[in-house]
Amino acid sequence: MTATTPIARVTHVTARAATQAVQVVQQQGPGWLGGIAAGIQAALFSYALVLIPMWVFAATTTDSSTSWATSTGMAVRVWLLGFGVPWAVEGVPISLWPLGIPALTVLMLMQLARRFASATWTAGCATVVAFAGTVATLCAMAWSGAADHGDRVVRAAVIAAALAIPAVAWGLIRQRGAVLAWLDVIPAAVRAGMRLAAAMTGTLVVIAAVIAAGAVVAHRHVLAEAATALEPDTVSGIALAFLETLYAPTLVVWVMAWMSGGGYLLGGAHHVPSAAGDAGGPVPILASLPQGGGLVAWIPWLVVLIGFVMAFALRRRIGTGLQALGALAVGVALSAATIGVAASATTGSMGPGTFGNVGPAVGPTTVLVIAELGGGALAAAAVWHALGALYGTTTVRVRSTGAKSASAKPASAKPVPSGTPTESRSRSGQTRPADSPPGTESPAEE
């Protein structure tokens, strides 16, 4: 206990000094300096997600060929896969994106930009430049001896900047709690379509993740046999499980393509819901992908149902007439474009031979998503318009607080004797203005 007390005290003092230094920089330094710190931290923390497990593997393995330098080089190459930089293991190209890396990196950028960067254009741009520059620097160090060294660095920097721009912008917006007044300039149909696209795409991602998780549970014995066949020890098994977790979001995109009917290519076979087939490959987690055949062949109708339910749930925002058609078109187009881009990003190589080209069929998936979500959304529009025609309008009526009903009478009102002149009243039940000349009477009634 006494031996560890000085170490703990030094660690506490060091952490406290670092925190105070950051606070001094934030308070006294220029605003863009905090943005640079946020960008560099986001890149290094993201790299540490892969580096630390590799170091643990190097520290506990008994293989003399696995050194700290080797594990560090492997970690940076695996990490750069998340930024589209391909890797070759013993001559076998690997270019399939582990979407877990960019997803976690975006979350880090949002939080660090919100915490450290000033809410200015200068600080935001500094964060993006610092993040992309750090990624490009690490890529240049890792692939300094490659023939296409320059192309790899440029590719990593461009993808890093593309990820950082929306993440940093959202982090700064959340920091200030800003109200985006310029959104009011966007037509109502486009705004409603964006909401519809977010609802449909988000629901499809969640359902695909649930199906993928259920497939892992259902095929757990096959997964265990595939992992056991590699004969890993405890440490390498943990490292393998960690790397497979980084590819879990990639497989969710594959399941989305499979649900639509477009399917995915794996092992030289085209897997779709209507055809039964066992998935498998060099990574054990591939054995847990859902299989087709039987009642599963009807699963593309689930995508149609998602389009129907989401459009019907947002019917009040979508509106009626041409605005509704425009909102539906924008929503379906944005959702299909998002899924198509994700499908394209998760297509690549992960092994030799038939595993040199794996991933979703991008073209068929995009077309089928448009047809299925669009068909469901149009069906929902037809249903709510039919219900409106049968049972009245489906829009919310806003009642004016200044208007009074023509049939409403004050509780203290006294009956007017017959023959007494009365004041003229409008059809809406409004009395004459208060500033009208007193004694004004209506024309004589017959």
C-alpha positions in Angstrom: 0.0 0.0 0.0 2.8 2.4 0.9 4.7 1.6 -2.2 1.9 2.7 -4.5 1.1 5.9 -2.6 3.8 8.1 -4.2 2.9 6.9 -7.7 -0.7 7.7 -7.1 0.2 11.1 -5.7 2.4 11.9 -8.7 -0.4 10.8 -11.1 -2.9 13.0 -9.3 -0.6 16.0 -9.4 0.2 15.5 -13.0 -3.5 15.2 -14.0 -4.3 18.3 -12.0 -1.5 20.3 -13.6 -2.6 19.3 -17.1 -6.2 20.4 -16.3 -5.0 23.7 -15.0 -2.8 24.3 -18.0 -5.8 23.6 -20.3 -7.9 26.0 -18.4 -5.2 28.7 -18.6 -5.0 28.2 -22.4 -8.7 28.5 -22.7 -9.0 31.7 -20.6 -5.9 33.6 -21.8 -4.9 32.1 -25.1 -6.6 33.0 -28.4 -9.8 31.2 -29.4 -8.3 29.2 -32.2 -5.8 27.6 -29.9 -8.5 25.7 -28.2 -9.7 24.5 -31.6 -6.3 23.1 -32.5 -6.1 21.3 -29.1 -9.5 19.8 -29.7 -8.5 18.5 -33.2 -5.2 17.0 -32.1 -6.9 15.4 -29.0 -9.6 13.8 -31.2 -7.1 12.2 -33.5 -4.9 10.9 -30.8 -7.7 9.6 -28.6 -9.2 7.9 -31.7 -5.8 6.3 -32.4 -5.5 5.2 -28.8 -8.7 3.1 -29.1 -6.7 0.8 -31.4 -3.2 1.3 -30.0 -3.9 0.4 -26.4 -5.4 -3.1 -27.1 -2.4 -3.7 -29.4 0.0 -2.7 -26.7 -1.7 -5.0 -24.2 -1.4 -7.8 -26.8 2.3 -7.1 -27.2 2.9 -6.9 -23.4 1.3 -10.2 -22.6 2.2 -12.4 -25.6 5.2 -14.8 -25.5 6.0 -14.5 -29.2 9.3 -12.8 -29.6 8.4 -11.5 -33.0 5.6 -9.3 -31.6 7.4 -6.2 -30.2 6.2 -2.8 -29.2 7.2 -1.3 -32.5 5.4 -4.0 -34.4 2.2 -3.7 -32.4 2.3 0.1 -32.8 2.7 -0.2 -36.6 -0.1 -2.6 -36.8 -2.3 -0.3 -34.7 -1.8 2.7 -36.9 -2.5 0.7 -40.1 -5.7 -0.7 -38.6 -6.7 2.7 -37.4 -6.1 4.3 -40.9 -8.4 1.7 -42.4 -11.2 3.8 -40.8 -10.1 6.7 -43.0 -10.1 4.8 -46.2 -6.3 4.0 -46.3 -5.9 0.3 -47.6 -3.5 -2.1 -45.9 -1.8 -5.3 -47.2 -1.0 -8.2 -44.9 1.6 -10.5 -46.5 0.5 -9.3 -49.9 -3.2 -9.7 -49.2 -5.0 -6.3 -49.7 -7.5 -5.2 -47.0 -9.5 -2.1 -47.7 -12.9 -2.8 -46.0 -13.8 0.1 -43.7 -14.3 -0.7 -40.0 -17.1 1.9 -39.5 -16.6 1.7 -35.8 -13.5 3.8 -36.0 -15.0 6.8 -37.9 -18.2 6.6 -35.8 -16.4 6.8 -32.5 -14.1 9.5 -33.9 -17.1 11.7 -34.9 -18.5 11.4 -31.4 -15.1 12.4 -29.9 -14.9 15.4 -32.3 -18.3 16.6 -31.3 -17.6 16.5 -27.6 -14.0 17.9 -27.7 -15.1 20.8 -30.0 -17.9 21.6 -27.6 -15.6 21.5 -24.6 -12.4 23.2 -25.9 -13.0 25.2 -29.1 -14.5 28.7 -29.1 -17.8 29.1 -30.9 -16.2 31.0 -33.8 -15.5 30.2 -37.5 -11.8 30.5 -36.8 -11.8 28.0 -34.0 -14.0 25.6 -36.0 -11.7 25.7 -39.0 -8.7 25.3 -36.7 -10.2 22.2 -35.2 -10.8 20.6 -38.6 -7.4 21.5 -39.9 -5.7 20.2 -36.8 -7.6 16.9 -36.9 -7.0 16.3 -40.6 -3.3 17.4 -40.3 -2.7 14.9 -37.4 -4.3 12.1 -39.3 -2.3 12.9 -42.4 0.9 13.1 -40.3 0.3 9.7 -38.8 -0.4 8.3 -42.2 2.8 9.8 -43.6 4.8 8.2 -40.8 3.1 4.8 -41.2 3.3 4.5 -45.0 6.6 6.4 -45.6 8.0 3.6 -47.6 5.0 2.8 -49.8 5.1 3.6 -53.5 1.7 5.4 -53.3 2.7 7.3 -50.2 1.3 10.6 -51.4 -2.0 9.2 -52.5 -2.6 7.6 -49.1 -1.8 10.8 -47.2 -4.1 12.9 -49.4 -6.9 10.3 -49.1 -6.6 10.1 -45.3 -6.6 14.0 -45.0 -9.6 14.4 -47.2 -11.7 11.8 -45.5 -10.7 13.1 -42.1 -11.8 16.6 -43.0 -15.1 15.3 -44.4 -15.8 13.6 -41.1 -14.6 16.5 -39.0 -16.6 19.4 -40.7 -20.1 18.2 -39.7 -19.0 16.9 -36.3 -17.2 20.1 -35.3 -20.1 22.3 -36.6 -22.6 20.3 -34.5 -20.4 20.4 -31.4 -20.1 24.2 -31.6 -23.8 24.6 -32.2 -24.5 22.6 -29.1 -22.0 24.7 -27.2 -23.8 27.9 -27.9 -27.3 26.5 -28.0 -27.7 28.5 -31.2 -31.0 28.9 -33.0 -30.4 28.3 -36.7 -32.6 31.1 -38.2 -31.5 30.3 -41.7 -33.5 27.0 -41.5 -36.6 29.1 -41.9 -35.5 30.1 -45.4 -35.6 26.4 -46.5 -39.0 25.5 -48.1 -41.3 23.6 -45.8 -41.4 20.6 -48.1 -37.7 20.2 -47.9 -37.6 20.5 -44.1 -40.4 18.0 -43.8 -38.5 15.7 -46.2 -35.3 15.9 -44.1 -37.3 14.9 -41.0 -38.8 12.0 -42.9 -35.4 10.9 -44.2 -33.9 10.9 -40.7 -36.9 8.9 -39.3 -36.8 6.3 -42.1 -33.0 5.9 -42.1 -32.7 5.8 -38.4 -35.5 3.2 -38.0 -33.9 1.1 -40.7 -30.5 1.2 -39.0 -32.0 0.2 -35.6 -34.0 -2.7 -37.1 -30.9 -3.9 -39.0 -28.8 -3.7 -35.8 -31.5 -5.8 -34.0 -31.5 -8.4 -36.8 -27.7 -8.5 -36.8 -27.6 -9.0 -33.0 -30.3 -11.7 -33.2 -28.3 -13.4 -35.9 -25.2 -13.4 -33.7 -27.2 -15.0 -30.9 -28.8 -17.6 -33.2 -25.4 -18.5 -34.8 -23.3 -18.3 -31.7 -22.3 -22.0 -32.0 -21.1 -21.4 -35.6 -19.3 -18.3 -34.5 -17.5 -20.2 -31.7 -16.4 -22.9 -34.0 -15.0 -20.4 -36.5 -13.1 -18.6 -33.8 -11.8 -21.8 -32.2 -10.5 -23.0 -35.6 -8.1 -20.1 -35.6 -6.6 -21.5 -32.3 -6.1 -18.1 -30.6 -4.8 -17.8 -27.0 -6.5 -15.6 -24.4 -4.9 -12.3 -25.4 -5.1 -12.7 -29.2 -8.7 -13.9 -28.8 -9.5 -10.6 -26.9 -7.7 -8.6 -29.6 -9.6 -10.4 -32.3 -12.9 -9.8 -30.6 -12.1 -6.1 -30.3 -11.2 -5.8 -34.0 -14.4 -7.6 -34.9 -16.4 -5.1 -32.8 -15.0 -2.3 -34.9 -16.5 -4.0 -37.9 -19.9 -4.5 -36.3 -21.3 -1.2 -37.8 -20.1 -2.3 -41.2 -22.1 -5.5 -41.0 -25.1 -3.5 -39.9 -24.9 -1.8 -43.3 -24.6 -5.2 -45.0 -27.8 -6.3 -43.2 -29.6 -3.1 -44.4 -28.7 -4.0 -48.0 -29.8 -7.6 -47.4 -33.1 -6.4 -46.0 -33.8 -4.3 -49.0 -33.3 -7.3 -51.3 -30.2 -5.9 -52.9 -28.0 -8.2 -50.9 -24.2 -8.4 -50.4 -21.3 -10.2 -52.0 -19.2 -12.5 -49.8 -17.1 -15.4 -50.7 -18.0 -15.2 -54.4 -21.7 -15.6 -53.6 -24.6 -13.1 -53.7 -26.5 -13.3 -50.5 -30.2 -12.2 -50.6 -33.2 -12.9 -48.4 -34.9 -15.1 -51.0 -31.9 -17.5 -51.3 -30.5 -19.7 -48.5 -26.8 -19.7 -48.0 -24.2 -19.9 -45.3 -22.0 -16.8 -44.9 -18.4 -17.2 -43.8 -15.0 -15.9 -44.3 -11.6 -15.1 -42.8 -13.2 -13.3 -39.9 -15.4 -15.4 -37.5 -18.0 -12.7 -37.1 -19.0 -13.1 -40.8 -20.4 -16.5 -39.9 -23.1 -14.8 -37.8 -24.7 -12.9 -40.7 -28.5 -13.7 -41.2 -29.4 -16.4 -43.7 -32.2 -16.2 -46.3 -34.9 -18.6 -47.5 -38.3 -19.5 -46.2 -40.4 -16.7 -44.6 -37.3 -14.6 -44.5 -37.7 -14.0 -48.2 -40.6 -11.6 -47.3 -38.3 -9.3 -45.3 -38.1 -6.5 -48.0 -41.7 -5.8 -47.2 -40.5 -4.7 -43.8 -38.7 -1.8 -45.5 -42.0 -0.9 -47.2 -43.7 -1.0 -43.8 -41.0 1.4 -42.4 -41.7 3.9 -45.1 -45.5 3.6 -44.5 -45.3 4.0 -40.7 -42.8 6.9 -40.7 -44.7 8.8 -43.4 -48.0 8.3 -41.6 -46.5 9.3 -38.2 -45.2 12.6 -39.7 -48.3 13.4 -41.8 -49.0 16.6 -40.0 -45.5 18.0 -40.8 -45.6 16.6 -44.4 -48.8 18.4 -45.2 -51.1 17.9 -48.2 -51.1 18.4 -51.9 -48.0 19.3 -53.8 -46.1 20.0 -50.5 -46.7 16.4 -49.4 -45.5 15.0 -52.7 -42.4 17.2 -52.5 -41.7 16.2 -48.9 -42.1 12.5 -49.7 -39.8 12.8 -52.7 -37.1 14.6 -50.7 -37.3 12.2 -47.8 -37.1 9.0 -49.9 -34.3 10.5 -52.0 -32.2 11.5 -49.0 -32.7 8.2 -47.2 -31.8 6.2 -50.3 -28.7 8.4 -50.9 -27.5 7.9 -47.4 -27.9 4.2 -47.5 -26.3 4.1 -51.0 -23.2 6.1 -49.7 -23.0 3.8 -46.6 -23.2 0.7 -48.9 -20.5 2.0 -51.1 -18.2 2.8 -48.2 -18.6 -0.7 -46.8 -17.5 -2.4 -50.0 -13.9 -3.5 -50.3 -11.4 -6.3 -49.9 -10.8 -8.4 -46.8 -8.8 -11.3 -48.0 -7.5 -13.3 -50.9 -9.4 -14.9 -53.8 -13.2 -14.6 -53.6 -12.9 -12.3 -50.6 -11.1 -9.7 -52.7 -14.4 -7.9 -53.4 -17.0 -8.1 -50.6 -19.8 -5.8 -49.5 -23.3 -4.7 -50.5 -24.5 -4.5 -54.1 -24.7 -0.7 -54.2 -26.8 -0.2 -57.3 -29.5 -2.7 -56.7 -29.7 -1.7 -53.0 -30.2 2.0 -53.8 -32.9 1.3 -56.4 -34.8 -1.1 -54.2 -34.6 1.2 -51.2 -36.2 4.0 -53.3 -38.9 1.7 -54.5 -39.7 0.2 -51.1 -39.6 3.4 -49.0 -41.3 5.4 -51.7 -44.1 2.8 -52.1 -44.7 2.7 -48.4 -44.7 6.5 -48.1 -47.1 6.9 -51.1 -49.4 4.3 -49.5 -49.4 6.2 -46.3 -50.2 9.5 -48.1 -53.2 7.8 -49.9 -54.5 6.4 -46.6 -54.4 9.7 -44.7 -56.0 11.6 -47.5 -58.7 8.9 -47.7 -59.3 9.2 -44.0 -59.4 12.9 -44.3 -62.1 12.7 -47.0 -64.2 10.3 -45.0 -63.9 11.7 -41.5 -62.8 15.3 -42.0 -59.6 17.1 -42.3 -56.5 15.6 -40.5 -54.8 18.9 -39.9 -54.9 20.8 -36.6 -57.3 23.7 -36.5 -56.0 26.8 -34.8 -58.7 28.7 -33.0 -58.3 32.4 -32.7 -58.4 33.7 -29.1 -60.0 37.0 -30.1 -63.0 35.6 -32.0 -66.2 34.7 -30.2 -68.8 32.2 -31.3 -71.9 33.7 -32.8 -74.0 31.4 -30.6 -72.2 32.2 -27.4 -74.2 34.5 -25.1 -72.9 36.2 -21.9 -74.2 34.7 -18.7 -75.5 38.1 -17.5 -77.2 39.0 -20.8 -80.9 40.0 -20.4 -83.6 39.3 -22.9 -84.2 42.2 -25.2 -87.8 43.3 -25.5 -89.4 43.0 -28.8 -89.4 46.1 -30.9 -86.2 47.4 -29.3 -83.6 48.4 -31.9 -80.6 46.1 -31.9 -77.0 46.6 -32.9 -75.8 45.2 -36.2 -73.5 42.1 -35.9 -71.3 40.5 -38.4 -71.6 36.9 -39.5 -68.5 35.9 -37.5 -70.3 37.0 -34.3 -68.0 40.0 -33.7 -69.6 43.1 -32.1 -69.1 46.5 -33.6 -65.8 48.2 -32.7 -65.7 49.9 -29.3 -64.8 53.2 -30.9 -68.0 53.3 -33.0 -70.2 56.4 -32.3 -72.6 55.7 -29.5 -76.2 55.4 -30.4 -75.6 53.9 -33.8 -78.5 51.6 -34.6 -79.2 49.1 -37.2 -81.7 49.8 -40.0 -85.3 49.1 -39.1 -86.2 45.5 -39.3 -89.4 44.4 -40.8 
